Amino acid sequence: MSDAPSVRAWRRLRAHRGATVALGFLSVVVVACALGPTVCGWFGLDGTTLDLDLLASSPSWAHPLGTDSLGRDLLVRVLEGGQVALLVGLAATAVALVIGVTWGGVAGYAGGAVDAVLMRTVDVLYGFPTVVFVVVVRAVFELRGTSSLVLVIGGISWLTMARIVRGQVLALRGREFVEAARALGAGPGRVLWRHVLPNTVGPVVVYATTLVPQAMLVETFLSFIGLGVAAPATSWGTLVTEGSTQVAVSPWVLAGPGLAMGMTIAALNFLGDGLRDALDPRGQR
């Protein structure tokens, strides 16, 4: 008996050394960011207490990553910033997936005038510079909350996803299993959501791993121009922005969040490469 496709895909993913290491690293990052601030609190460390005797102090046993210009512990702030950065990346990706999969699925399955209107809309939206659009929306509507940041970033990140899903649906809608579902009386909605879209999961998952770092980088840019996460919340983008202004005199203020964000983005890219190879039907034997 041959293994199920999901079992073969998991086996190929485990055989991809880069993806395996990346998955392990990302697991550590998620656990550290989720539990780290609490654990640090047990040792008397927090990211809000101002210590005027330790302004921009270099790394030490008491403060492994040093302190910032206000004397706050950088290790805790990096861990807390990771919570927000990962939340923004994952939540914005989820928003983009919902919009993109729905838009592309309906366009590809309906075809005709519906497909033409929906995809011409995508083409028009492609003409707007993504970052400029986010900046304008955040500035004009004075949106400062994390939830609004997620919605804005996710709301402009779905265009490529819609094209990917549409292409997959166009290739699948004439397949035998789809015709069989129609013959058994399944309506268009049921055929699309129960039979067609589940078969697009491979490309969708692979592209989603690229959307997470994209969202994190957009948030970093917005923080750099003052439109990112609002205080008192912090993120890796906020910390990198703060550190970039002090890099000449206190390089450790930038090193901690910069390395954390850079390594996380690199790990997501390695994981995406592994998922692409694992889910590629041509890799099946």
C-alpha positions as CSV (number, residue, x, y, z in Angstrom):
1,M,0.0,0.0,0.0
2,S,1.4,3.4,-1.0
3,D,1.7,6.2,1.5
4,A,-0.7,9.0,1.5
5,P,0.4,12.2,-0.3
6,S,0.6,14.1,3.0
7,V,2.9,11.4,4.4
8,R,5.2,11.5,1.4
9,A,5.3,15.3,1.6
10,W,6.2,15.2,5.3
11,R,8.9,12.7,4.5
12,R,10.4,15.0,1.9
13,L,10.2,18.0,4.2
14,R,12.1,16.1,6.9
15,A,14.7,15.2,4.3
16,H,15.3,18.8,3.5
17,R,18.0,19.8,6.0
18,G,17.6,23.5,5.6
19,A,13.8,23.4,6.2
20,T,14.2,21.1,9.1
21,V,16.7,23.4,10.8
22,A,14.5,26.4,10.0
23,L,11.4,24.7,11.4
24,G,13.3,23.9,14.6
25,F,14.6,27.5,14.9
26,L,11.2,29.0,14.3
27,S,9.7,26.7,17.0
28,V,12.3,28.0,19.5
29,V,11.6,31.6,18.5
30,V,7.9,31.2,19.0
31,V,8.2,29.5,22.4
32,A,10.9,32.0,23.5
33,C,8.7,35.0,22.5
34,A,5.6,33.5,24.1
35,L,7.2,32.5,27.4
36,G,10.4,34.4,27.6
37,P,9.1,37.7,29.1
38,T,7.4,35.8,31.9
39,V,10.5,33.7,32.6
40,C,12.6,36.8,32.6
41,G,10.2,38.4,35.1
42,W,11.1,35.7,37.5
43,F,14.7,37.0,37.5
44,G,13.6,40.6,38.0
45,L,13.9,41.6,34.3
46,D,11.2,43.5,32.4
47,G,11.1,45.7,29.4
48,T,9.3,48.7,31.0
49,T,11.4,49.6,34.1
50,L,13.7,52.6,33.6
51,D,17.1,52.3,35.2
52,L,18.8,55.7,35.0
53,D,22.1,54.1,36.2
54,L,22.2,51.7,33.2
55,L,21.4,54.0,30.2
56,A,22.6,52.2,27.0
57,S,24.6,49.7,29.1
58,S,26.5,47.1,27.1
59,P,25.7,43.4,27.4
60,S,26.4,41.8,30.8
61,W,25.4,38.8,32.9
62,A,22.6,40.9,34.4
63,H,21.4,42.2,31.0
64,P,22.5,39.6,28.3
65,L,21.6,42.0,25.4
66,G,22.4,45.2,27.2
67,T,20.0,48.0,27.9
68,D,18.5,50.8,25.6
69,S,18.9,54.5,26.0
70,L,16.3,54.6,28.8
71,G,17.9,51.7,30.8
72,R,15.3,49.1,29.8
73,D,16.4,45.5,29.4
74,L,16.8,44.7,25.7
75,L,16.4,40.9,26.0
76,V,12.9,41.3,27.4
77,R,12.1,44.0,24.8
78,V,13.3,41.8,22.0
79,L,11.1,38.9,23.2
80,E,8.1,41.2,23.6
81,G,8.8,42.8,20.2
82,G,8.9,39.3,18.7
83,Q,5.4,38.7,19.9
84,V,4.1,41.7,18.1
85,A,6.2,41.1,15.0
86,L,5.1,37.5,14.6
87,L,1.5,38.5,15.4
88,V,1.6,41.1,12.6
89,G,3.2,38.8,10.2
90,L,0.9,35.8,10.8
91,A,-2.3,37.8,11.2
92,A,-1.7,39.9,8.1
93,T,-0.9,36.7,6.2
94,A,-4.2,35.2,7.4
95,V,-6.1,38.2,6.2
96,A,-4.3,38.0,2.8
97,L,-5.1,34.3,2.5
98,V,-8.8,34.8,3.2
99,I,-9.1,37.5,0.6
100,G,-6.8,36.1,-2.0
101,V,-8.1,32.5,-1.9
102,T,-11.7,33.7,-2.0
103,W,-11.1,36.2,-4.8
104,G,-8.9,33.9,-6.9
105,G,-11.2,30.9,-6.3
106,V,-14.3,32.7,-7.4
107,A,-12.6,34.2,-10.4
108,G,-11.2,30.9,-11.6
109,Y,-14.2,28.8,-11.1
110,A,-16.8,31.3,-12.3
111,G,-14.9,32.3,-15.4
112,G,-16.3,34.6,-18.1
113,A,-17.3,38.1,-17.1
114,V,-16.9,37.5,-13.4
115,D,-13.3,36.3,-14.0
116,A,-12.6,39.3,-16.2
117,V,-13.9,41.9,-13.8
118,L,-12.2,40.4,-10.7
119,M,-8.8,40.0,-12.3
120,R,-8.9,43.4,-14.0
121,T,-9.5,44.8,-10.5
122,V,-6.4,42.9,-9.4
123,D,-4.4,44.4,-12.3
124,V,-5.5,47.9,-11.4
125,L,-4.6,47.4,-7.7
126,Y,-1.2,46.1,-8.8
127,G,-0.5,49.6,-10.2
128,F,-0.5,51.2,-6.8
129,P,2.8,51.0,-4.9
130,T,2.1,48.8,-1.9
131,V,4.1,50.6,0.7
132,V,2.9,54.1,-0.4
133,F,-0.7,52.8,-0.2
134,V,-0.2,51.6,3.4
135,V,1.5,54.8,4.4
136,V,-1.4,56.9,2.9
137,V,-4.1,54.8,4.6
138,R,-2.4,54.9,8.0
139,A,-1.7,58.6,7.8
140,V,-5.0,59.8,6.4
141,F,-7.2,57.7,8.7
142,E,-4.8,58.1,11.7
143,L,-4.8,54.4,12.3
144,R,-2.3,53.5,15.0
145,G,-3.5,50.2,16.6
146,T,-1.9,46.9,15.9
147,S,-5.2,45.4,14.6
148,S,-5.6,48.2,12.0
149,L,-1.9,47.7,11.0
150,V,-2.7,44.0,10.4
151,L,-5.8,44.8,8.3
152,V,-4.0,47.3,6.2
153,I,-1.0,45.1,5.5
154,G,-3.1,42.0,4.9
155,G,-5.5,44.1,2.8
156,I,-2.8,44.9,0.2
157,S,-0.9,41.6,0.3
158,W,-3.4,39.3,-1.3
159,L,-3.1,40.2,-5.0
160,T,-0.4,37.6,-5.9
161,M,-2.3,35.0,-3.9
162,A,-5.4,35.6,-5.9
163,R,-3.5,35.0,-9.1
164,I,-1.9,31.8,-7.8
165,V,-5.3,30.4,-6.7
166,R,-7.0,31.4,-9.9
167,G,-4.4,29.6,-12.0
168,Q,-4.8,26.5,-9.9
169,V,-8.6,26.6,-10.0
170,L,-8.5,27.0,-13.8
171,A,-6.4,23.9,-14.0
172,L,-8.6,21.9,-11.7
173,R,-12.2,22.9,-12.6
174,G,-12.3,20.5,-15.6
175,R,-10.9,17.5,-13.8
176,E,-12.8,14.2,-13.4
177,F,-13.4,14.5,-9.7
178,V,-15.0,18.0,-10.2
179,E,-17.2,16.7,-13.0
180,A,-18.2,13.8,-10.7
181,A,-19.2,16.1,-7.9
182,R,-21.3,18.2,-10.3
183,A,-23.0,15.0,-11.6
184,L,-23.9,14.1,-8.0
185,G,-25.7,17.4,-7.6
186,A,-23.2,19.5,-5.8
187,G,-23.7,23.2,-6.3
188,P,-21.0,25.6,-7.4
189,G,-20.2,26.7,-3.9
190,R,-19.8,23.2,-2.6
191,V,-17.7,22.1,-5.5
192,L,-15.4,25.1,-5.1
193,W,-14.9,24.9,-1.4
194,R,-15.1,21.2,-0.8
195,H,-13.4,19.8,-3.9
196,V,-11.4,22.4,-5.8
197,L,-9.8,24.8,-3.2
198,P,-8.5,22.0,-0.9
199,N,-6.4,20.9,-3.9
200,T,-4.6,24.2,-4.1
201,V,-3.2,24.0,-0.5
202,G,0.3,23.3,-1.7
203,P,1.0,26.5,-3.6
204,V,-1.0,28.5,-1.0
205,V,1.1,27.2,1.9
206,V,4.3,27.8,0.1
207,Y,3.4,31.4,-0.9
208,A,2.1,32.1,2.7
209,T,5.6,31.5,4.0
210,T,6.8,34.4,1.9
211,L,4.0,36.7,3.0
212,V,4.9,36.5,6.7
213,P,8.4,38.0,6.2
214,Q,7.0,40.5,3.7
215,A,4.5,41.7,6.3
216,M,7.2,42.0,9.0
217,L,9.4,44.1,6.7
218,V,6.5,46.4,5.8
219,E,5.9,46.9,9.5
220,T,9.6,47.7,10.0
221,F,9.4,50.3,7.3
222,L,6.3,51.8,8.8
223,S,8.0,51.9,12.2
224,F,11.0,53.7,10.6
225,I,8.7,56.5,9.4
226,G,6.6,56.7,12.6
227,L,3.5,54.8,11.4
228,G,4.2,51.4,12.9
229,V,3.1,49.9,16.2
230,A,2.0,52.5,18.6
231,A,3.7,52.9,22.0
232,P,3.7,51.4,24.6
233,A,3.7,48.3,22.4
234,T,7.0,47.4,20.7
235,S,8.0,45.2,17.8
236,W,11.2,44.2,16.1
237,G,10.6,46.9,13.6
238,T,10.3,49.5,16.4
239,L,13.5,48.3,18.1
240,V,15.5,48.2,14.8
241,T,14.4,51.8,14.2
242,E,15.5,52.9,17.6
243,G,18.7,51.0,17.4
244,S,19.6,52.5,14.0
245,T,19.8,55.9,15.6
246,Q,22.3,54.7,18.2
247,V,24.4,52.3,16.2
248,A,27.5,54.5,16.3
249,V,27.6,54.6,20.1
250,S,25.6,51.6,21.2
251,P,25.6,49.0,18.5
252,W,24.1,46.3,20.7
253,V,20.8,48.2,20.8
254,L,20.5,47.4,17.1
255,A,22.2,44.0,17.1
256,G,19.7,42.1,19.2
257,P,16.5,42.9,17.4
258,G,18.3,43.1,14.0
259,L,19.7,39.6,14.4
260,A,16.4,38.2,15.7
261,M,14.4,39.6,12.8
262,G,17.0,38.7,10.2
263,M,17.4,35.1,11.3
264,T,13.6,34.7,11.6
265,I,13.0,36.0,8.1
266,A,15.9,33.8,6.7
267,A,14.3,30.7,8.5
268,L,10.9,31.5,7.0
269,N,12.5,31.6,3.5
270,F,14.3,28.3,4.1
271,L,11.1,26.7,5.3
272,G,9.3,28.0,2.2
273,D,12.0,26.4,0.0
274,G,11.5,23.1,1.8
275,L,7.7,23.2,1.6
276,R,7.9,24.0,-2.1
277,D,10.1,20.9,-2.7
278,A,8.0,18.7,-0.4
279,L,4.7,19.7,-2.0
280,D,5.9,19.7,-5.6
281,P,3.9,16.9,-7.3
282,R,6.8,16.3,-9.6
283,G,8.8,15.1,-6.5
284,Q,6.4,12.2,-5.9
285,R,7.5,8.8,-6.9
